[in-house]
Amino acid sequence: MTLTASETPAPPKPVPPPARRGSARRAWQSFSPYAYLAPFFTLFIAFGLFPLLYTAFVSLYRVELQTPGDMEWRGLGNYTALFTDEYFWLSLRNTFTIGVLSTVPQLVMALGLAHLLNYKMRGRTFLRTAVLLPYATSVAAATLVFAQLFGRDFGLINYALSVVGIDPVDWQNGTLASQIAVSTVVIWRWTGYNALIYLAGMQSIPHELYEAAAMDGASRWRQFFHVTLPGLRPTIVFTVIVSTIGATQLFGEPLLLEGSISGGISHQYQTLGLYMYEQGWGFFHLGRAAAIAWVMFLLIVVLVGVNALIARRRSRKEAGR
C-alpha cells in the first residue's frame, strides 16, 4: 500500500537541547530585574539626575533669563554673592522659623489623632478617611481660603478674637503673625497625612505588649508613653525627616497667602523657595537661582543627616541600657 503526498506524515520538529533552554532561562532571569527597573531609571535620569547636574553647572555661570545662551564664567561668585545678601539669611531664618512652627504642632497633633483613631469606635473608617481630605485638597484652594480667614478687616479669625476682647491682628504684615498664618495652612494640610502614617505604625506594634502592660496595672497614658512611643520611634524619625524636607522646600503656601514673591512688605515670611523664585523669575538671575537650589539641596542633606545621627545615637544608648 502506497501513501499519497497529503498522507505522508510530517517530519518531527527539532527539539532544542535542554542545556540551551536552561541557559536562556537563566539569562532572562538575570536580565529581567534590570528590564523592569529600566523605565524608572530612564525617567529618573531624564527628569531627576540630569536637571540636578545641569543646575550645578549653571550655578557656576552668570546666566540671565532674557539671554540664556550667553553664559559668563563666575566660579563660586554666585555662592559668595549669595552669602553676602542679607535677604538670603532672612529667608533662611524665616524658613527655619516657619518649619518649627509648622512641624512641631503638626506631628504632636498627628500623634494624638492617630492614638485616638487606633481605638475601636463607631465611624472609625469614616474618620480615617476624613483626616486625609485636607491632604487631597489643592494647596492653592486651601491657601486662598485661609488668606480670607486671616484677613485683617473682615477675616473670621480676627472676628473670633474680637469676641473674646482681643484686638485685630495684621496677619499678612506682622512678622510672627504672618509666619503663624503660613504655618497654620501647613498644619491643616499635613496633620491628617502624618496621622495615618502613625496609625499604620501603631497597628504594627504587637497587641501582646499592651496586654502585658495592662496586666501590670499600666494606665492608657503609661501604655502610650512606654509601649506606643518606643514602638513608633522609626516612624517618628521618618515623619520628622520628611517634614523637615517639606519645610525647607516650602513655596506654595507663602506665595499664595498674599500673592507676592517677596514674602510680604519686609520679606517677613519669604522662604528659601520664594527667594529662589524671586532671583530666577523676578530678577532674571538664573545662575544665582541655581546656586540657591544647590544650597537648599545641601541644607536638606545636612538636616536629614543630623536627624538620622541623633536617632542612631539614641537607639544605641537605649540598646546599651
C-alpha positions as CSV (number, residue, x, y, z in Angstrom):
1,M,0.0,0.0,0.0
2,T,1.4,3.4,-1.1
3,L,0.8,6.8,0.6
4,T,0.0,9.9,-1.2
5,A,1.8,13.2,-0.6
6,S,-1.0,14.5,1.5
7,E,-1.0,11.4,3.7
8,T,2.8,11.4,4.2
9,P,3.5,12.2,7.9
10,A,5.4,15.4,8.6
11,P,8.8,15.1,10.0
12,P,9.1,15.8,13.7
13,K,10.2,19.3,14.8
14,P,13.7,19.5,16.2
15,V,13.7,19.9,19.9
16,P,16.3,22.3,21.3
17,P,18.8,20.8,23.6
18,P,17.8,21.1,27.3
19,A,21.1,22.9,28.1
20,R,20.3,25.7,25.6
21,R,16.8,26.2,27.0
22,G,18.2,26.3,30.5
23,S,20.9,28.9,29.7
24,A,18.3,31.1,28.0
25,R,16.0,30.9,31.1
26,R,18.9,31.8,33.4
27,A,19.9,34.7,31.2
28,W,16.4,36.1,31.2
29,Q,16.1,35.7,35.0
30,S,19.4,37.7,35.4
31,F,18.3,40.3,32.9
32,S,14.6,40.7,33.8
33,P,15.1,42.8,37.0
34,Y,17.0,45.4,35.1
35,A,14.4,45.4,32.3
36,Y,11.7,46.0,34.9
37,L,13.6,48.9,36.5
38,A,14.7,50.4,33.2
39,P,11.7,52.7,32.9
40,F,12.1,54.1,36.4
41,F,15.8,54.8,35.9
42,T,15.2,56.3,32.5
43,L,12.7,58.8,33.9
44,F,14.9,59.5,36.9
45,I,17.9,60.3,34.7
46,A,15.9,62.5,32.4
47,F,13.9,64.4,35.0
48,G,15.9,64.0,38.2
49,L,19.7,63.4,37.7
50,F,20.2,65.5,34.6
51,P,18.4,68.6,36.0
52,L,20.3,68.3,39.2
53,L,23.7,68.1,37.5
54,Y,22.8,70.8,35.0
55,T,21.7,73.1,37.8
56,A,25.1,72.6,39.4
57,F,26.7,73.5,36.1
58,V,24.6,76.7,35.7
59,S,25.3,77.8,39.2
60,L,28.9,78.4,38.2
61,Y,28.0,80.9,35.5
62,R,26.2,84.2,35.1
63,V,23.1,83.4,33.2
64,E,20.2,85.8,32.6
65,L,16.7,84.7,31.7
66,Q,16.5,87.0,28.7
67,T,19.7,85.6,27.2
68,P,20.1,82.0,28.4
69,G,22.7,81.3,25.7
70,D,25.1,83.9,26.9
71,M,27.0,82.3,29.8
72,E,29.8,84.1,31.7
73,W,32.0,82.0,34.0
74,R,31.9,83.1,37.6
75,G,33.1,80.1,39.5
76,L,31.9,80.4,43.1
77,G,30.9,84.0,42.5
78,N,27.1,83.2,42.7
79,Y,27.6,81.5,46.1
80,T,29.8,84.3,47.6
81,A,27.2,86.9,46.4
82,L,24.5,84.8,47.9
83,F,26.1,84.5,51.3
84,T,26.7,88.3,51.4
85,D,23.0,89.0,50.7
86,E,21.0,89.9,53.8
87,Y,17.8,88.7,52.2
88,F,19.2,85.2,51.8
89,W,19.9,85.0,55.5
90,L,16.5,86.5,56.2
91,S,14.8,83.9,54.1
92,L,16.8,81.1,55.7
93,R,15.7,82.3,59.1
94,N,12.1,82.5,58.0
95,T,12.3,79.0,56.6
96,F,13.6,77.7,59.9
97,T,11.0,79.6,62.0
98,I,8.1,78.5,59.8
99,G,9.5,75.0,59.8
100,V,9.5,74.8,63.6
101,L,6.1,76.5,63.9
102,S,4.5,74.1,61.5
103,T,6.4,70.8,62.1
104,V,6.3,70.5,65.9
105,P,2.5,71.1,66.4
106,Q,1.7,69.1,63.3
107,L,3.5,66.0,64.4
108,V,2.2,66.3,68.0
109,M,-1.4,66.7,66.8
110,A,-0.9,63.8,64.3
111,L,0.4,61.6,67.0
112,G,-2.6,62.3,69.3
113,L,-5.1,61.9,66.5
114,A,-3.6,58.6,65.4
115,H,-3.8,57.4,69.1
116,L,-7.5,58.2,69.1
117,L,-8.2,56.5,65.8
118,N,-6.4,53.4,66.9
119,Y,-9.2,52.6,69.4
120,K,-12.3,50.8,68.3
121,M,-15.1,53.4,67.9
122,R,-18.1,54.0,65.7
123,G,-17.4,55.5,62.3
124,R,-13.7,54.8,62.6
125,T,-13.3,54.1,58.9
126,F,-15.1,57.4,58.0
127,L,-12.9,59.3,60.4
128,R,-9.7,57.8,59.0
129,T,-10.8,58.8,55.5
130,A,-11.9,62.3,56.7
131,V,-8.5,63.2,58.2
132,L,-6.9,62.7,54.8
133,L,-9.2,65.1,53.0
134,P,-7.1,68.2,53.7
135,Y,-4.1,66.5,52.1
136,A,-6.1,65.8,49.0
137,T,-7.2,69.5,48.8
138,S,-5.3,71.7,46.3
139,V,-2.7,73.9,48.0
140,A,-3.9,76.9,46.0
141,A,-7.5,76.4,47.1
142,A,-6.6,75.8,50.7
143,T,-4.3,78.8,50.9
144,L,-6.7,81.2,49.3
145,V,-9.4,80.2,51.8
146,F,-7.0,80.7,54.7
147,A,-6.0,84.1,53.3
148,Q,-9.6,85.1,53.6
149,L,-9.9,83.7,57.1
150,F,-6.8,85.6,58.2
151,G,-7.9,88.9,56.6
152,R,-7.2,91.9,58.8
153,D,-10.5,93.7,58.4
154,F,-13.1,91.1,57.6
155,G,-11.4,87.8,58.4
156,L,-13.1,85.2,60.5
157,I,-10.1,84.8,62.8
158,N,-10.0,88.4,63.8
159,Y,-13.7,88.4,64.3
160,A,-13.4,85.5,66.7
161,L,-10.6,87.3,68.5
162,S,-12.7,90.4,68.9
163,V,-15.5,88.4,70.5
164,V,-13.1,87.5,73.4
165,G,-11.8,91.1,73.6
166,I,-8.5,90.8,71.6
167,D,-7.6,93.5,69.1
168,P,-7.4,92.5,65.4
169,V,-4.1,91.2,64.2
170,D,-2.5,92.1,60.9
171,W,-1.8,88.6,59.8
172,Q,-0.2,89.5,56.5
173,N,2.2,92.3,57.6
174,G,3.3,91.3,61.1
175,T,6.4,89.1,61.2
176,L,5.4,86.5,63.7
177,A,1.7,86.8,62.8
178,S,2.3,86.1,59.1
179,Q,4.6,83.2,59.9
180,I,1.9,81.7,62.1
181,A,-0.7,82.1,59.3
182,V,1.6,80.3,56.8
183,S,2.3,77.6,59.4
184,T,-1.4,77.1,60.1
185,V,-2.0,76.2,56.4
186,V,0.8,73.7,56.5
187,I,-0.5,72.2,59.7
188,W,-4.0,71.9,58.3
189,R,-2.9,70.1,55.2
190,W,-0.4,67.6,56.6
191,T,-1.6,66.6,60.1
192,G,-4.0,64.0,58.7
193,Y,-1.4,62.6,56.4
194,N,1.1,62.1,59.2
195,A,-1.7,60.8,61.5
196,L,-2.4,57.9,59.1
197,I,1.4,57.1,58.9
198,Y,1.4,57.0,62.7
199,L,-1.7,54.9,62.8
200,A,-0.1,52.3,60.4
201,G,2.9,52.2,62.7
202,M,0.7,51.7,65.8
203,Q,-1.1,48.8,64.2
204,S,2.2,47.1,63.6
205,I,3.0,47.1,67.4
206,P,2.2,43.6,68.9
207,H,-1.0,43.7,70.9
208,E,0.6,41.4,73.5
209,L,2.7,44.3,74.7
210,Y,-0.4,46.2,75.6
211,E,-2.0,43.2,77.3
212,A,1.2,42.7,79.4
213,A,1.2,46.4,80.3
214,A,-2.5,46.3,81.3
215,M,-1.9,43.2,83.4
216,D,0.9,45.1,85.2
217,G,-1.6,47.8,86.0
218,A,-0.4,50.4,83.5
219,S,-2.9,53.0,82.5
220,R,-3.6,54.1,78.9
221,W,-1.2,57.1,79.3
222,R,1.6,54.9,80.6
223,Q,0.9,52.4,77.8
224,F,1.2,55.3,75.3
225,F,4.5,56.5,76.7
226,H,6.1,53.2,77.4
227,V,4.7,50.9,74.7
228,T,3.4,53.1,71.8
229,L,6.2,55.7,71.6
230,P,9.1,53.3,71.7
231,G,7.4,51.2,69.0
232,L,6.8,54.2,66.9
233,R,10.4,55.6,67.1
234,P,11.4,54.6,63.5
235,T,8.1,56.0,62.2
236,I,8.6,59.3,64.1
237,V,12.1,59.6,62.7
238,F,10.7,59.1,59.2
239,T,8.0,61.8,59.6
240,V,10.5,64.2,61.1
241,I,12.8,63.8,58.2
242,V,10.0,64.1,55.6
243,S,8.5,67.2,57.4
244,T,12.0,68.8,57.5
245,I,12.4,68.3,53.8
246,G,8.9,69.8,53.2
247,A,9.6,72.8,55.4
248,T,12.8,73.5,53.6
249,Q,11.1,73.4,50.2
250,L,8.0,75.4,51.3
251,F,6.8,77.5,48.4
252,G,3.0,77.4,47.6
253,E,1.6,78.5,51.0
254,P,3.7,81.7,51.5
255,L,3.3,82.6,47.8
256,L,-0.5,82.4,47.7
257,L,-1.1,83.9,51.2
258,E,-0.6,87.4,49.8
259,G,0.3,86.8,46.2
260,S,3.7,88.3,46.4
261,I,7.1,86.6,45.7
262,S,8.8,88.9,48.1
263,G,7.0,87.3,51.1
264,G,5.4,90.4,52.5
265,I,6.4,94.1,52.6
266,S,9.5,93.5,54.6
267,H,10.2,89.9,53.4
268,Q,8.9,88.8,56.8
269,Y,7.7,85.3,55.6
270,Q,9.8,84.8,52.4
271,T,11.2,81.3,52.4
272,L,14.1,79.9,50.5
273,G,11.8,78.7,47.8
274,L,10.3,82.1,47.3
275,Y,13.8,83.7,47.4
276,M,14.9,81.3,44.7
277,Y,11.9,82.1,42.6
278,E,12.4,85.8,43.1
279,Q,16.0,85.7,41.9
280,G,15.3,83.5,38.9
281,W,12.0,84.7,37.6
282,G,11.7,88.1,39.3
283,F,15.2,89.5,38.8
284,F,16.0,87.0,35.9
285,H,19.3,85.8,37.5
286,L,19.2,82.1,36.6
287,G,22.8,81.4,37.8
288,R,22.1,82.7,41.3
289,A,18.8,80.9,41.4
290,A,20.6,77.6,40.5
291,A,23.1,78.4,43.4
292,I,20.2,78.8,45.8
293,A,18.7,75.5,44.7
294,W,22.0,73.7,45.4
295,V,22.3,75.5,48.8
296,M,18.8,74.2,49.6
297,F,19.8,70.7,48.5
298,L,22.9,70.7,50.7
299,L,20.9,72.1,53.6
300,I,18.4,69.2,53.3
301,V,21.2,66.7,53.2
302,V,22.7,68.2,56.4
303,L,19.4,68.3,58.2
304,V,18.5,64.8,57.3
305,G,22.0,63.6,58.3
306,V,21.6,65.3,61.7
307,N,18.2,63.8,62.3
308,A,19.5,60.3,61.4
309,L,22.6,60.7,63.6
310,I,20.5,61.8,66.6
311,A,18.1,58.9,66.1
312,R,21.0,56.4,65.7
313,R,22.8,57.6,68.9
314,R,19.5,57.4,70.9
315,S,18.9,53.9,69.7
316,R,22.5,52.8,70.6
317,K,22.1,54.4,74.0
318,E,18.9,52.6,74.7
319,A,20.3,49.4,73.4
320,G,23.2,49.7,75.8
321,R,20.8,50.0,78.7
